[in-house]
Amino acid sequence: MASNSRIGVENLTLAKMLTDIVGGATTYDTPVAITKKLMKVGVKNKGSMEPQYADDSTVDLYTEPGDIDLSIDLTDLTVDEQALIMGQTMAAGVRTPAPSDVRPYFCVSWKSKKRNGNYKYYKILKVMFSEPDEEFETKEDKAKPQTDKISGLGIQRLSDGLRKRIADADSTTYIAGTGSSWFTTGDISPDTTPPTIASTLPAANATDVAVTATFAWTFSEAILATTVIAGNFFVFEDVAGTLIAGALSQNAAGTVVTFTPTSNLTAATVYRAVATGDISDLSGNKLASTDVRKFTTA
């Protein structure tokens, strides 16, 4: 059995969609966890794939994403949970479906544990549910649990045309924050923004810098520790081009990288500090371009 085989399903969470504006934003209400009830999730993608023929053979395939049939088996649903799913109000513990009920859309989230202990995470971003299916059966000598099922249809969002998101803790670009925030918001947007250098110390073009100074880059977000290496951060003497020996360190938040020279710098000398375009944030976004800052010692 492969180490990444899925062996479970848990953490069903629903976040009611509040807005979905064409070319605008999609917003969600605070997620509601349907705890300790999830048994099975079925996802059927209704996209199509059509061949194109020429010269008596298939020469291409055309794909079209489609809606998503979603089925969820649970141990049971309270009437309050059913009312939430159907957009109904409760009165004295009674749920009374009415023709005037307006069914809301939901972002539906869950995760699946894998054999290696990591998780895959799933979101269907815009789902409307049908009235829950229920079965009732007489009690026999041996008790037989009776479960609930809800079925829904996932469609594309008006704001961006998206239908779902999937994250995998085994992905090389996965960050822990994805899993920890998966169920706390209706949707989670992957980080595609490159980091920037907010400031340096000494500042660019600084003069009268002490020969005992270190050089520090402060970034707009945490930097991936594996990119904090001598090939990406270095200081050299401007005229001679001599690299300065030193050590790199990173603060606990990951936002500040400091270069500490092994020995004092030379007085009255121009230096350049370089941060290359191979530096990346925790999501793998690289610095837009190599950054070079000049400073002069006293």
BELJO-V238550 format. One record per residue. N is the residue number from 1. SS is DSSP state (alpha for helix, beta for strand, coil for the rest). D_FIRST is the distance of its C-alpha to the first C-alpha in Angstrom with 1 decimal. Layout:
n: <N	N>
ss: <SS	SS>
d_first: <D_FIRST	D_FIRST>
This chain:
n: <1	2	3	4	5	6	7	8	9	10	11	12	13	14	15	16	17	18	19	20	21	22	23	24	25	26	27	28	29	30	31	32	33	34	35	36	37	38	39	40	41	42	43	44	45	46	47	48	49	50	51	52	53	54	55	56	57	58	59	60	61	62	63	64	65	66	67	68	69	70	71	72	73	74	75	76	77	78	79	80	81	82	83	84	85	86	87	88	89	90	91	92	93	94	95	96	97	98	99	100	101	102	103	104	105	106	107	108	109	110	111	112	113	114	115	116	117	118	119	120	121	122	123	124	125	126	127	128	129	130	131	132	133	134	135	136	137	138	139	140	141	142	143	144	145	146	147	148	149	150	151	152	153	154	155	156	157	158	159	160	161	162	163	164	165	166	167	168	169	170	171	172	173	174	175	176	177	178	179	180	181	182	183	184	185	186	187	188	189	190	191	192	193	194	195	196	197	198	199	200	201	202	203	204	205	206	207	208	209	210	211	212	213	214	215	216	217	218	219	220	221	222	223	224	225	226	227	228	229	230	231	232	233	234	235	236	237	238	239	240	241	242	243	244	245	246	247	248	249	250	251	252	253	254	255	256	257	258	259	260	261	262	263	264	265	266	267	268	269	270	271	272	273	274	275	276	277	278	279	280	281	282	283	284	285	286	287	288	289	290	291	292	293	294	295	296	297	298>
ss: <coil	coil	coil	coil	coil	beta	coil	coil	coil	beta	beta	beta	beta	beta	beta	beta	beta	beta	beta	beta	coil	coil	coil	coil	coil	beta	beta	beta	coil	coil	coil	beta	beta	coil	coil	coil	coil	beta	beta	beta	beta	beta	beta	beta	beta	coil	coil	beta	beta	beta	beta	beta	beta	beta	coil	coil	beta	beta	beta	beta	beta	beta	beta	beta	coil	coil	coil	beta	beta	beta	beta	beta	beta	beta	coil	coil	coil	coil	alpha	alpha	alpha	alpha	alpha	alpha	alpha	alpha	coil	coil	coil	beta	beta	coil	coil	beta	beta	coil	coil	coil	coil	coil	coil	coil	coil	coil	coil	beta	beta	beta	beta	beta	beta	beta	beta	beta	coil	coil	coil	coil	beta	beta	beta	beta	beta	beta	beta	beta	beta	beta	beta	coil	coil	coil	beta	beta	coil	coil	coil	coil	coil	coil	coil	coil	coil	coil	coil	coil	coil	beta	beta	beta	beta	beta	beta	beta	coil	coil	coil	coil	coil	coil	coil	coil	coil	beta	beta	beta	beta	beta	coil	coil	coil	coil	coil	coil	coil	alpha	alpha	alpha	alpha	alpha	alpha	coil	coil	coil	coil	coil	coil	coil	coil	coil	coil	coil	coil	coil	coil	coil	beta	beta	beta	beta	beta	coil	coil	coil	coil	beta	beta	beta	beta	coil	coil	coil	coil	coil	beta	beta	beta	beta	beta	coil	coil	coil	beta	coil	alpha	alpha	alpha	coil	coil	coil	coil	coil	beta	beta	beta	beta	beta	coil	coil	coil	coil	coil	beta	coil	coil	beta	beta	beta	beta	beta	coil	coil	coil	coil	coil	beta	beta	beta	beta	beta	beta	coil	coil	coil	coil	coil	coil	coil	coil	beta	beta	beta	beta	beta	beta	coil	coil	coil	coil	beta	beta	coil	coil	coil	coil	beta	coil	coil	coil	coil	beta	beta	beta	beta	beta	beta	beta	coil>
d_first: <0.0	3.8	6.4	8.5	7.1	10.4	11.1	14.9	18.2	21.4	24.8	26.4	29.5	32.4	35.0	38.0	39.2	42.7	43.6	42.3	45.0	45.1	44.9	45.0	42.7	40.3	40.6	38.9	40.0	38.5	35.0	34.7	31.7	30.8	29.4	27.4	27.5	24.6	22.4	21.1	21.9	22.2	23.1	24.7	26.0	29.3	29.8	31.1	30.8	33.8	34.6	37.9	39.5	42.2	43.6	41.7	38.2	35.8	36.7	35.0	32.9	34.1	31.8	33.1	31.3	31.9	31.9	29.0	28.8	27.4	26.8	26.2	26.0	27.5	28.8	32.2	34.4	37.8	40.7	41.0	37.5	38.4	41.7	39.9	37.7	40.7	43.2	45.4	47.6	47.8	51.1	51.5	47.9	48.2	46.3	48.4	47.0	49.8	50.4	51.2	47.8	46.2	42.4	40.9	38.0	35.1	32.4	29.3	26.7	23.4	20.2	16.6	14.7	11.3	8.8	10.8	14.0	15.4	16.6	17.3	20.9	22.7	26.4	28.2	31.6	34.2	33.6	36.2	35.4	37.0	38.5	35.7	35.0	35.6	35.7	38.0	37.9	40.2	39.2	38.5	38.5	34.9	34.2	31.9	30.9	32.2	30.4	31.4	30.2	31.4	31.2	32.3	32.8	32.0	34.5	35.3	37.3	40.9	40.9	38.3	36.7	33.2	31.0	27.9	26.1	22.5	21.6	18.5	18.7	16.7	19.4	21.8	24.7	23.5	26.1	26.0	28.9	27.0	24.8	27.8	30.1	27.8	29.3	32.8	34.0	34.0	32.7	31.6	32.8	30.9	33.3	34.8	38.0	38.7	40.0	43.7	46.0	48.1	50.5	51.1	53.1	55.5	55.9	56.3	59.7	60.5	63.4	64.7	61.2	61.3	60.4	58.2	56.2	52.4	50.9	48.5	46.7	45.9	43.3	43.0	39.5	37.1	36.2	32.9	33.4	31.8	34.6	37.3	38.2	41.5	40.9	40.8	43.5	46.6	50.4	53.0	56.7	58.0	60.8	59.5	55.8	54.8	51.5	51.9	49.8	48.1	45.0	42.9	41.8	40.3	41.3	39.0	38.8	37.9	40.8	43.3	42.9	45.8	47.1	49.2	51.4	51.6	55.4	58.0	58.5	61.8	64.6	65.9	62.9	60.8	57.0	54.1	50.8	47.9	44.6	42.7	40.9	37.6	37.6	35.1	34.5	31.3	30.2	30.8	34.2	36.6	40.3	42.3	44.4	45.4	47.8	50.8	53.3	56.6	58.4	61.5	62.2	65.6>
